[in-house]
Amino acid sequence: MKRLVKSRLIALHKDKVLVLQKVGRPLRYTLPGGVKKKKETEEETLIREVGEEIKLRLSPGEVQFYLSHIKKGRIKPIIKNYFLIHLKPSAIKVKEKHKFEAAFWVDWKEALPFMDKSDRLAVRSYFKSFGRKTKKNRKNGGQISSRLAM
């Protein structure tokens, strides 16, 4: 069965995420990335697409795979692979001005309402899981609970 495979970048700095504002109204944000070509790996797709969309140069091994989201499309399944990178926030110029108005570093909670469902799920899942881990570590000093240790 044919499928559409996409790679997306979740670029992070503390509580901020890098988003691209789509051209037009209403306000919509997306994560950098795009569609995989036949002989590319998912990581190669991400590096190529990010370089085409914005002035951000990524290198192999610089990004870390985070998760995949599978969505049933009208014609074929759509698989979105999400990769993480931590960056210092700086002004990033958009190359594909016909698609995107600008690139912004936005607080992740403020960006969510303007993202599509799968991007929203990926970003929320990262920040929510990160928050739970840090709270647990503070609570019991990073020890494994006795229930899990059995």
C-alpha positions, 0 to 999 in steps of 0.5 A: 500500500502506498503511503505519504511520509513526512518529516517535521522538526520540533526545534526547541528552546526552553518553553519556546518552539520554532513555528512557520506562519503560513501565508493567508488568514486565518492565522496558522502555524506549522513545523518546518519539514516536508514530504519524503522522496523515494530514496531518502531516509526520514532524516535526510528528508528533514534536512533537505526540507528545512534547508529549502523552507528556512535559513537553518542548516541541519547536519546528519545526527544533529536531530533526534527522532522523537515520534511518528504519527499515522493518520488515515488520509483520504487516499493513502495513510499519512505518516509524520515523523517528528525530530527534536533539536535544541537551539538558541532562539535567533531570527530565522529567515523564510526562503519559501515566501509563497508558503510562509510569512515568517518563522517565529519562536513562540511559547508552545502553549500559545502556538498549539491553537494555530497548529494542525492536529498531529503537530499539536499532539507532537508538541504537547506530548513533548512538553507534557512528558517532560514536565511529568518527568521533572516533577517525578524526579523532584518528588522522589529524588529520581528513584524508581518507585517500589511498585515499578521496581518489583 
